[in-house]
Amino acid sequence: MPEIYFHVRWPDGTTERCYSPSTVVEDYVTAGAVYDLADFVGRSRTALGIASDRVRATYGFACTGASDQLTRIERVAAGYAGQAGAKVTVESIVNADGSPR
């Protein structure tokens, strides 16, 4: 499966590299886009769920990397849930080797 990484900037300016086992994440987030916190979490939940399902269809088991990444996104996002107008920026989407998509 063509795994990719999407780099996000959280509302406080910290950045994080997020993993997806499938390019499907590109159907839900765009490099350079800014999302409301809840919207970003929802898009991530959908994209990573589909990505995990694709792994299951190919290999017969769900992708724990996708579910772990979603858990991390939800946990970090919960820390900003009380901030009005909290935004997440998708800074880039890259291939597993770090080359741009």
C-alpha positions in Angstrom: 0.0 0.0 0.0 1.3 3.5 -0.8 1.7 5.0 2.7 2.0 8.7 3.0 2.5 11.3 5.7 0.6 14.6 6.3 2.2 17.3 8.3 -0.2 19.4 10.4 0.2 22.5 12.5 -2.0 22.5 15.6 -3.7 25.7 17.0 -0.7 26.5 19.3 1.7 26.3 16.4 3.2 22.9 17.1 3.7 20.6 14.2 3.2 16.9 13.8 3.8 14.3 11.2 0.7 12.1 10.8 0.7 8.7 9.1 -1.7 7.1 6.6 -1.4 3.7 5.1 -3.2 4.9 2.0 -3.3 7.9 -0.3 -7.1 8.2 0.4 -6.2 10.9 3.0 -5.7 13.2 0.0 -9.4 12.9 -0.7 -10.1 14.5 2.7 -7.3 17.0 3.4 -5.4 19.3 1.2 -1.8 20.6 1.6 -2.0 24.3 2.6 -5.6 24.1 3.7 -6.8 25.4 7.1 -9.6 23.4 8.8 -11.7 24.1 11.9 -10.5 21.7 14.6 -13.7 19.5 14.6 -13.7 19.4 10.8 -10.1 18.3 10.7 -10.8 15.5 13.2 -13.9 14.4 11.3 -12.0 14.3 8.0 -9.1 12.4 9.7 -11.5 9.9 11.2 -13.1 9.2 7.8 -9.9 9.1 5.8 -8.0 6.9 8.3 -11.0 4.6 8.6 -11.2 4.1 4.9 -7.4 3.6 4.8 -7.6 0.9 7.5 -10.4 -0.8 5.6 -8.3 -0.8 2.4 -5.5 -2.6 4.4 -8.1 -5.1 5.7 -9.3 -5.8 2.1 -5.8 -6.3 0.9 -4.1 -8.1 3.8 -7.0 -9.5 5.9 -6.5 -7.3 8.9 -7.1 -3.7 9.9 -4.2 -1.2 10.0 -3.2 -0.5 13.6 -1.0 2.3 12.4 -4.1 4.1 11.1 -6.1 3.5 14.2 -3.1 4.6 16.4 -2.8 7.8 14.3 -6.5 8.6 14.7 -6.2 8.1 18.4 -3.3 10.5 18.6 -5.2 13.1 16.5 -8.3 12.8 18.7 -6.2 13.1 21.9 -4.3 16.1 20.7 -7.4 17.8 19.4 -9.2 17.3 22.7 -6.6 19.6 24.3 -7.8 22.4 22.0 -11.5 21.7 22.2 -12.1 24.6 24.5 -10.5 27.2 22.2 -12.9 29.2 20.2 -12.0 29.2 16.5 -9.2 26.6 16.9 -7.8 25.8 13.4 -5.5 23.0 12.1 -3.3 23.6 9.0 -2.2 20.8 6.8 1.2 22.0 5.9 2.2 19.3 3.5 1.5 15.8 2.2 4.5 13.6 1.4 5.4 10.1 0.2 6.9 7.7 2.7 10.4 8.6 1.4 9.7 12.3 2.1 9.3 13.4 -1.5 6.4 15.8 -2.1 3.1 14.5 -3.5 
